[in-house]
Amino acid sequence: MNISILKYGFVSLALLLPAGAYAQGVVNGANEGAQQGGNAAGPVGAVVGGAVGAVTGGINGLIGIDMTPRFHRYVVEQHRPSYRVEETVAVGTVLPAEGVEYYEAPAEYGVTQYRYTVVNDEVVLVEPHTRKIVQIVQ
């Protein structure tokens, strides 16, 4: 019987290990969602924001709240110019194909599928094929 329990334990562990790859995104998303929700709507907003952030943080693979100051500092140290655009700088805004330079993000931030730039003095992550802003890094 003990061998059966061990077998089930190992099978369970093997099935759960891939979920560990998403853990950092979930935790970062939960933290960021809770902070933003708390700022917007107090304790109830923090709870809702944390739950939503946990779900989306594990899926979208953006820079978590614990890494954003470091990434922002990295961009500032690179002395990237700030491009001016007429559009509002917000998640979902599509940036122009011309007149803005997009840069590769270092692998250590886990967002190599995106590019970054500085627009209207805001550091943003951009989906390179659509040029759509996916995160504002503050």
C-alpha positions in Angstrom: 0.0 0.0 0.0 2.9 2.4 0.7 4.2 1.8 -2.7 0.9 2.7 -4.2 0.9 6.0 -2.3 4.4 6.8 -3.5 3.4 6.0 -7.1 0.5 8.4 -6.9 2.6 11.0 -5.3 5.2 10.8 -8.1 2.6 10.9 -10.8 0.9 13.9 -9.1 4.3 15.7 -8.8 5.1 15.0 -12.5 1.7 16.4 -13.5 2.1 19.5 -11.4 5.7 20.4 -12.2 4.8 22.3 -15.5 2.5 24.5 -13.5 5.5 25.7 -11.6 6.7 27.4 -14.8 3.6 29.7 -14.6 3.9 30.3 -10.8 6.0 33.5 -11.1 3.6 35.0 -13.6 0.7 34.1 -11.4 2.3 35.6 -8.3 3.4 38.7 -10.1 0.0 39.1 -11.7 -1.7 38.7 -8.4 0.5 41.2 -6.7 0.1 43.8 -9.5 -3.6 43.2 -9.7 -4.0 43.6 -6.0 -2.0 46.8 -5.9 -3.9 48.4 -8.8 -7.3 47.2 -7.5 -6.5 48.5 -4.0 -5.5 51.9 -5.4 -8.7 52.1 -7.4 -11.3 50.6 -5.1 -9.7 49.9 -1.7 -9.7 46.5 0.0 -12.5 45.0 -2.2 -10.7 46.2 -5.3 -7.5 44.6 -4.0 -9.2 41.2 -3.7 -10.8 41.4 -7.1 -7.6 42.8 -8.7 -5.5 40.1 -7.1 -7.7 37.3 -8.4 -7.9 38.8 -12.0 -4.1 39.5 -11.9 -3.4 35.9 -10.9 -5.3 34.6 -13.8 -3.9 37.0 -16.4 -0.4 37.2 -14.9 0.1 33.6 -15.6 -1.1 33.8 -19.1 0.2 37.0 -20.6 3.8 36.7 -19.4 4.3 40.5 -18.8 6.8 42.1 -16.5 5.6 41.5 -12.9 5.3 44.3 -10.4 8.4 43.2 -8.6 10.5 43.5 -11.8 9.0 46.7 -13.2 11.3 49.2 -11.3 14.4 47.3 -12.4 13.2 47.1 -16.0 12.3 50.8 -15.9 15.8 51.6 -14.5 17.4 49.5 -17.2 15.6 51.4 -20.0 16.6 54.8 -18.4 20.2 53.6 -18.2 20.0 52.8 -22.0 19.2 56.5 -22.7 16.5 55.6 -25.1 14.8 58.7 -26.7 11.2 59.4 -26.0 9.1 59.5 -29.1 6.1 61.7 -29.3 2.7 60.4 -30.6 -0.7 61.9 -30.7 -2.5 58.8 -29.4 -3.1 58.3 -25.8 -0.4 56.0 -24.3 -2.5 53.1 -22.9 -2.6 49.3 -23.1 -4.2 48.5 -26.5 -3.0 51.6 -28.3 -1.3 50.8 -31.6 1.9 52.7 -32.2 3.0 54.0 -35.6 5.1 51.7 -37.9 7.4 54.6 -38.7 9.0 57.2 -36.5 9.3 55.0 -33.4 12.2 52.7 -32.7 11.5 49.4 -30.9 14.2 47.6 -28.9 14.6 44.0 -27.8 14.0 43.3 -24.1 16.8 41.5 -22.2 16.1 37.8 -21.6 16.3 38.2 -17.8 12.9 40.0 -17.8 11.2 37.1 -19.5 9.5 39.2 -22.1 11.6 38.5 -25.2 8.5 38.0 -27.3 7.9 41.8 -26.9 9.8 44.9 -27.8 10.0 48.0 -25.7 10.2 51.7 -26.4 9.6 55.1 -24.7 6.6 57.0 -25.9 5.5 60.4 -24.5 8.0 59.7 -21.6 6.3 56.3 -20.8 8.2 53.0 -21.0 6.0 50.6 -22.8 6.1 46.9 -23.9 4.8 46.4 -27.4 3.7 43.4 -29.4 6.2 43.6 -32.3 3.9 42.4 -35.1 0.9 44.6 -34.3 2.8 47.4 -32.5 0.1 47.3 -29.8 1.1 48.4 -26.3 0.7 45.4 -24.0 2.1 47.0 -20.8 3.1 50.4 -19.4 6.1 49.9 -17.3 6.2 52.4 -14.4 
